Amino acid sequence: MKSLINIAFAVALVAPSLSHAAVPLTRAQVRAELIDLEDAGYNPIDDDNYPQNLEHAQAIVAQQNKANNAYGSDTAGASQSSGMAQTGEK
């Protein structure tokens, strides 16, 4: 019984520190997410295929975000030059 009380006490102490992890979205973030979903083909008024069309649009947005946040360069073999001659001085 004493160990059960200790476990309950430990959970009660840890719970507040874990609850801050879920940060609510701002109104602007929700609007931006809705715009991204609509750009991906989601229509909130179309209730005929509700879960499927939302999930499809979320998958498209996730792929776009994954491509935009991918590590590395998307310009394979490209180089840039300022057109200025290098003098060796810095």
Residue pairs with C-beta under 8 A, 6 or more apart in sequence:
25 33
34 44
36 61
36 64
37 54
37 57
37 58
37 61
38 44
38 57
40 56
40 57
40 58
40 60
40 61
40 64
41 53
41 56
41 57
41 60
42 53
42 54
42 56
42 57
43 53
46 53
